[in-house]
């Protein structure tokens, strides 16, 4: 009986240390030294939270650039991919459907080479980035939907160049554009 009481005390002590004190300590350090990252890198636009810089979201309107598809409906709680293998016919059907939808929505030639990130969801289902090529393929749709004149179309093209991020540390990943930031900047074109 005595060893049971000692074991329970040890469990409670270690639960308090590792389940309460340590997380509070680490959260305090994160908030002190990295407040933006510790709070989810929230993007505030005109006093309202527009989203997170690190989590993709769906843009349904034709006046905005489309995000990469998400297998989880852009929900961060069950983040993950579809888990369909490359030999699964359902993956091919989904890819073919997304490819055709992208071509139709953006008024592209039926033989257009659609970037893979516009066809396949990322492994997390939450990737907020697309390639500059995918953004450029959507410019005509966005410009038409917003009734942009020639000068505004040039601003839109320049905006894509300005919003393009280099690979991390100049060699990890590819050039990319955060769709949330891009769409917020598109709203500023007058």
Secondary structure, DSSP 4 states (H G I P E B T S, - for coil): -HHHHHHHHHHHHHHHIIIIIHHHHHHHHHHHH-HHHHTT-EEEETTEEEEETTS-----STTSPPPPP-TTTT-STT-------TT-HHHHHHHHHHHHHHHHHTT--TT----GGGTS--SSS---EE-HHHHHHHHHHHHHHTT--HHHHHHHHHHHHHHEEPPBTTTBS--EEEHHHHHHHHTT--
